[in-house]
């Protein structure tokens, strides 16, 4: 978490840094700060609160000059405060540094530095690195940063400037993401490509243990021993507009509405009506290897975990392979047993989530083949995997994940169908029907979006409830979990996702007139059982909203409200089912006046364990 930017060039650094930080605010928004070389002096401004507080301060009292570095914080060590905000200073306030990540041995380092007389002004782990750079500084900032990095264990992305070298910025990366953007007579540092895309489409993506010396006209890359490295710049494949709101009030709203287009992009060249097989360019396993898989283990965090729940279901159902899904943090806590021919599939939007990444490394170490479903191209999880199939969501900025989720489900489904094709585990006609259903998904999702006004009315009706239950069964269980997560994370309504069959073992005690239930009741294998659960809720005076196929007239007699979705094969239904649930959460949160794109305490990319 935390976002970093840096600018060197002829423009006012604070303006570029603020614009970049706005695009990185999804990484954290507890406090923000900048340090700028202004008229030969290092000037620092940092403010607790959202970025706007810093922006207002800079507008009232601008800071001229460049280079400059900026930071938006998600607090780990030390509560949000001006003092704990970055940048941190050292070496007689000559050196300023911003950091994303965690220095695990900071306590030990801090003790050593204090014994040498360093005075600490914050409770952060970051200040330790600033003092270490100060300790090793002998007129060469790059050398000092490389030396300081050797003492640090953990994860970091750093940007550093120094009053004695006013024409240089240093960037360093270990485990936390960092890119260097290439301009004309100016250059940029940022936590991700989003932040620099309006300025350039050419970036160096730093690898672990890489350092960059950035001046106005030059970017030089170095390895951990200070040796020069050459690499090709990466060309960002989407334009700057993709990272804007494009007329929508909130990123989340824009991202929900982008889903039909993103599904088309994710399907392009992979599935189309009439195609005899799915073609997944990232899946590099041979047919023999696919046939040998004896166990599939989906691993992820948050929303991506719910996509993994769906992945587990369809993989087992279609490919006939015993499949499981695990929270990455729990998997690691368990020291899992990995048998031969296990395929682990890591699901992640950012490709940077610390628990998912560490889980991947452990599974790989234990001999699993690693596949991944990732959105951010070339991110750490993609790079550490044996193969990756990308979701083509483009940038997702709203903290609550929407389009990434439906695309993760879609890719998991395509993988399951592909495995079934290769393994011959399902009749050809059934697979053909699924491929056709998949090809029709953009239209099905478009149809659910056209129904937004009805969702607004429902959200208005239910906005005052503080408790709610989402029920799903079978293939819809993950949908219920994800529906509840969406609602709770942006509207702060207490929402629980539950397997409908488990309701009578506990949650039924919650049913009362002041708690409503959202039941996923698409016709199929478990429809009758779900109707039974709905009756149990109604018998206890609970209100029920059902998500059901639009041609299902019966359901209306059993529930208070129906959210209709177009009819698709049952196994595919979780994709269109989720879209109105995303809209419902969005509009409930809007009616309740919450900050939808930046919900309290959350960050989009969780790079701490
Ligand atoms: C955070 C985000 C979630 C996301 C989860 C996993 O909690 O707020 O939206 O699902 O991290 O992130 P990943 O990038 O690995 O999908």
Boltz pocket constraint, residues with backbone or C-beta under 6 A from the ligand:
constraints:
  - pocket:
      binder: B
      contacts: [[A, 301], [A, 302], [A, 303], [A, 304], [A, 305], [A, 347], [A, 348], [A, 349], [A, 350], [A, 351], [A, 352], [A, 353], [A, 356], [A, 399], [A, 400], [A, 401], [A, 602], [A, 603], [A, 604], [A, 605], [A, 606]]
      max_distance: 6.0
